């Protein structure tokens, strides 16, 4: 797994967490 792939996954997780927080 390359470094850029890890960053992409990290951003995806962050966005999901943010959307979940907003819907609360």
C-alpha positions, -999 to +999 in steps of 0.1 A: +000+000+000+015+033-011+015+065+010-010+083-013-034+054-009-032+057+028-039+094+026-069+088+004-083+063+029-076+086+058-095+115+041-124+091+033-127+081+070-125+117+081-153+127+058-175+098+070-168+107+106-177+144+099-210+135+082-219+112+110-213+139+136-234+164+116-263+140+114-264+137+152 
